Amino acid sequence: MPVFISRIESNVSSVLKADRDALLKAARKIVAGRVTYGKNAIRRAVIAAGLGPRLANAVRGASRDTPGGVEGIIFSKAKVKRPGGVFDLLQLFQVDRTIRASQGTFLAIPTKLAGRGTRGAHLSPADYPEHYFLARVKGDRGVLVPRNEPESEPYFILVRVVSQRQRLDLARIKRTLGVDLGPRIIKEWRSKRARVALQLLAA
Amino acid sequence: MRNQPEPADLVADSTVLILLDGAEEEPKEEDNTGVLVHRMKVGLEGYVAGTDPASRLNDLLTAAREAALSDRRVSGLTYGHLREEFKFPFFDGLALGPLADFDPFREYGSSHGGYFLQEFWLQYATQPTNATVLVRVEDVET
């Protein structure tokens, strides 16, 4: 004799709605996890490049719902203002860069004699009294010495251009962030879907 | 020919412009949060569209089957118990048919008291989106 031991009576549309909710939750969870992973990986890369923990901690992450799904972003708060414009340090270290004076001829690189300012900051010639220095220039290079001690060691070395190579490459990290993102969401989603079904059964 | 700079000019020159070689674009503010480093976008429309009611009912059946098989009360239930408990009429004739991927002769008996799970039936009620899933176990000798 047949024995019926269980049954489910359910409106399928409500199940599908539960599925959509579960999918959104799964996408939120997986994307948030990827953001955290990417943020920490970039922070480690910054440290490994010798750029210091302060810049590393300027890397932030966030995720949010969008009209069509979920979005995760990793962004930098390492914005610095300079007379030449506003720059993001994390972006700067990812490219080869050429630095030159924005309004004139020379960059002034301080030597130890120039000393340090507030909180250990490097000083610039502008931090000294006007006409304090005397310039000695030969071609593309030169030095600044105190006008009242013209034979002393230079306080600043003058150069027209400084070129720096790329120090940070985040391409590999960025590539890994998208790997298997869809399948991971589906896997997480399926586990949630199964739970939904079992809950219905228990009810 | 450039004039030899005077010291006063050099003071003014000590500001810095940074030129980005190879940079594709200027830094962009991302909703006042900072400069965007990386963005991941996941669109869910395609996933939802891939969930059709029939396949979802398949999932429900699978879940019901697994739940039934894990329910050790099976061995103690009788026809009368079930009828009283579920207030459910047993009318085999209304069952519309098994799902395509179900193997009615698969054996589950070894750890469940010697039962074969013989058939699963999907019965549509008044609308296609309302479904009743019946799990039928036939008591057989093993």
Interface residues (C-beta under 8 A of the other chain):
Chain A: M1 P2 V3 F4 I5 S6 R7 I8 E9 S10 N11 V12 S13 V15 L16 D19 R20 L23 L24 A27 V31 R34 V35 G38 I42 A58 V59 R60 A62 T66 G68 G69 V70 E71 G72 I73 I74 F75 S76 K77 A78 K79 R82 P83 G84 G85 V86 F87 D88 L90 Q91 L92 V95 D96 R97 T98 I99 R100 A101 S102 Q103 G104 T105 F106 L107 A108 S124 P125 A126 Y128 E130 H131 Y132 F133 L134 A135 V137 L144 R147 L158 L170 K174 L177 G178 L181 G182 I185 I186 W189 R193 A194 A197 L198 L200 L201 A202
Chain B: R2 Q4 P5 E6 P7 A8 D9 L10 V11 A12 D13 S14 T15 V16 L17 I18 L19 L20 D21 G22 A23 P27 E30 T33 G34 V35 L36 V37 H38 R39 M40 K41 V42 G43 L44 E45 Y47 V48 T51 P53 R56 L57 D59 L60 T62 A63 A64 A67 A68 D71 R73 V74 L77 T78 Y79 L82 F86 F88 F90 D92 Q118 E119 A125 P128 T129 N130 A131 T132 V133 L134 V135 R136 V137 E138 D139
